[in-house]
Every structure is written in structure tokens, then in C-alpha cells.
Amino acid sequence: MKVKDLIQELSKFDPETEVLGMCTDPTDFTYKIPIQSIDFGDPYDSNGYSGINGSEIDWEECHDEDGDTGEEIYIGTPVVLINLGDV
């Protein structure tokens, strides 16, 4: 989903409506929780998987080594990250 799609979907509701995040764990328990924060950053998780559906993003193409620290840094296009906190 792109930001413009999210805005279009949210515009269907009263702007004063509360927004929650929803996810289902592997045991089929569904969590409905407040959004903790919204950020802009790297689409990869700590295991190197991208959360973008059908993504053709290749780790090697969008990461580089920081010359000072030697750490891998993301150099690809950032994404909007909606933090739902711990579930």
C-alpha cells in the first residue's frame, strides 16, 4: 500500500475516529492495538526480510557497508513504518 492509498482509505472516515492496528499471530489470536508511532525508514526486519508484498528488493542492492563502523546500512528507498509496539 502506498501513502496515497492509505490517505484515500482513511478519508472515508470521520477525522476524529480512533485508529488501531490489527494483526493475527500464528495461533490465530487477533490483536487490536493502538499505533505507537509512525516512522520513515528501512523495510527490512532484523532477519533480513522485507515486509513489502511481492517485493523484488534485493538486500545486496540496497545495503552498503558504512566505511567508519563496518555496519550494513540501508541505502534504498525508505518506507513508512507504523509501529504497533509489542504483541
Number of C-alpha atoms within 10 A of each C-alpha: 7 9 10 9 10 10 10 11 10 13 10 8 10 8 9 6 8 8 12 12 14 12 12 11 9 6 6 8 8 12 13 13 15 14 14 12 10 11 11 11 14 19 18 15 9 6 6 10 12 17 11 12 7 7 8 8 15 12 14 9 10 14 15 15 12 11 8 6 8 9 11 13 13 19 13 16 11 12 15 13 13 13 13 17 11 6 10
